Amino acid sequence: MLVIELVLKALARSKSFSLVFILNFCLAIAALSYLQFFKGSIDTSLETKAKGLLGADLVISSRFPITSDQIEDIKNKLPQIKKFNEGISTVSMIASKKRARLMELVKINEGFPYYGGLVFKDKSIYPKGAILPKENEVWVYQEVLDLLDLKLGESLKIGKENFIIRKVIEDDSLKAVSFSGFMPKVYISEEGLKRSELLQFGSTARYKLNYQFKENFDNDKLEEIENNLEKNIDQSLRALSPNDGRDRLLRVLNFVTNFLSLVSLVSFFLGLVGLIYLYSGYLQKHQKDITVLSDLGFSKRNLILTYLLHLFVLISISSIIVFSLITLSAQFIGPIVQKLIDFNFDFSLDYYFFLKSSVILFFLSLSIGLPLILPLIQREKQNFFKMVLGFIPFLILLLLLSHGVTPAKNVGFYFASAVLVLIIFFFALGSFVLKRFDFSGHLQNLSLSLALKNITRGKKTSLTLFTAIVLCTTFFSLIPQVGSSLSNALTLSVDERPRFFVIDAKEEQIEDIKTQVNKMGAKLENIAPMIRGRIIKINNLDFTSHSIKNADEKIKEEKSEVKNAAVNLSYRTNLKNSEEIIEGRKFSGVYDSEDFSKPIEVSVEKGYANRRGINLGDSLVFDVLGLELQGVVVNIRTVKWTEFVPNFFLILQEGAINDAPKTVLATISSGDYNAQEMLISLSDLFPSLTVIDVKNLFESFASLVKNVTNITDKMSLYSIIIGLLMSFIIIQYQMNLQKNNILRLKMIGVKNKTIRNSFLLEFGLISFTASTFGIILGSLGSYFISSLLFDSYWDFRPDVLLLYFFFIPILTILIVSFFTSKMIHQKENILFGE
């Protein structure tokens, strides 16, 4: 009881400290808590809706037509089947009289999806109620009507035929999470798909087998069935269970949350730095209280318990405030999150989340409190090495927490490790520099002398403030430069890029397409043949076994990724401008072996080679329409994919597979012509042709990048506000400790202006130096990230850097000026009394 009474008295006597501490910690954990809370709600919703997202218990997909023998083989390996159907989808140009767009055409089967369904604007539901579209009808989303400037009941052209828009879809359980969705779906019946004559030999399509079992298996059991099946079926087939659908959506969501988690971790780290500084200062201020209690016979155990409980109460109050805000505001923020991720998740209070968070915060209190409290209770002065050892449990907890809050494996762990290394490095380097410098002399400028003395004597304060500002400026100078590099890498030389990307052209159509394109003021360029094939073996080893053994870690974890050995092959002799050989040699010439007794020379793209574990000199065996061809890797090359010129992971020597059935890819140049008329003309004359508007694709992706960048910028701004707020708390706290020094200086006749200037110089020097280091580190970090991700394109942002370079020191000086003005104009007797 005495311990609790002491804790309550400590809270009552230190109201201002408690408020500052609680505010600091609330801001530190708010972003992280909100993010984890909503991620938990979304994940739970995906778990319960997983079957609806897939539409079936199990789906088998392939980029090749699935044979009757394969279907029978799969049936024999599955539990008893209740329902089964064959699905197919393809991409095609869909046109109205005014516009044409690339869309996904999906065959809808009777009774499918087995789970979930479609809700239309007329409030009818499929498969419960609405009947399948007739052979001359389609179902579309509202966005299809908007894109083609159509209305319900009007017609659109698919392939060679016109179809009436019978229903408009309002909600679709099969619609995946997307941020921009540049390719909306159009549902069509089996008879309608045949009528369109889109599916011809060599056409790109996705074939599916959808199964519903008689027994109601849970998602984990279905995943087990999926894994067992994939080991025993053709490697060109891929099995999907409800958990795969959920995981795919989570991967899309993780695209944003990965980065937001890292940003929220920065604010959390900065808050923890402030927390440790504030509480260690509080303990030192109450060192006399600890000594008096100890002399009165209060046991060390009770002393430790008292201050640990005090710390835990402060952290608990902060947590309760944040958790209460989450509970109250989640109902309002939930719809905003739903709109952002395009997924209606079921918001619910997850009490396990609050319990788990409370346990983590309890251990956080112990790991922070014990190394701060023990030295004061034991009246021992610890050296730097012992102090670091005392914080090891705290560092371990921090690394585990960072690992747990980021979706991508080990990203949070490595990020937290890097930040901690930076903090320790700056503290160690700063301690060494300040110890060696240890200014004790006098300069002609008294204010500067006083400033340097304060910096070297208050090492802990100086280094804490310096590190906090370095982290702020590093992170906030890195984000805009990386975001700008990404945006500009995508839009660089956009006028020089092709306007349209042509897919599924037939070899015999090329001359006619050229003529039509030329008539409209453009050119058909970058013509590249594409032949469908499969890799069977690498170095006489089964492709799947080789890839799982030798490929990168991501492929090893997702073994299903290597099951699909289907590849697009092409052939040519020379390199393109967007390519560079990094290993090996060029092709020796045209392939001249009529009986294929000589291996075909192969060029492999670097990224694909790394993912699949393919090396220079490896032997490859391809299956091209049943014909097995031997190849050998003669070079590894890099490709600048951002130039949007048709290219392939695997290029074969010209003359080897030239006669194989193929489709042709090409581009249509940019220029002064009517893009809509070009699309409509090509759709009318060549119905099976697929034309992608690269400009629209770039605009869609640029919009996605802009949205994500805006979110991360706002989160980054939140982090820097916390960092600056923590810095100002440190400044204000340190200046309160300097009241006695101010008294002494005033008593010996030092002018108020000199005292104020000394504080301005002290904190100005710290913030100026820290901002310089932070900007340099942030710029170097953005350069390496840009070099790694965006083909060495780095967008240096001097405007942003100059803004932060001047903004932080000026803001710091203004805050210091405000605090000092209030303090130094007080009378000496007031200062003396305090």
Helices and strands as residue ranges (DSSP letters): H 2-13, H 15-54, E 58-62, H 68-76, E 81-95, E 100-107, E 118-120, E 125-126, E 137-141, H 142-148, E 155-158, E 161-172, E 185-188, H 190-196, E 205-213, H 219-230, E 238-240, H 242-285, H 287-295, H 300-341, H 351-377, H 384-390, H 392-405, H 411-437, H 446-457, H 459-491, E 500-505, G 507-509, H 510-519, E 524-538, E 541-542, H 543-550, H 553-557, H 560-563, E 566-572, E 579-584, E 600-605, H 606-612, E 619-624, E 627-639, G 641-643, E 650-653, E 663-668, H 675-685, E 690-693, H 694-737, H 739-747, H 752-789, H 798-824, H 828-833
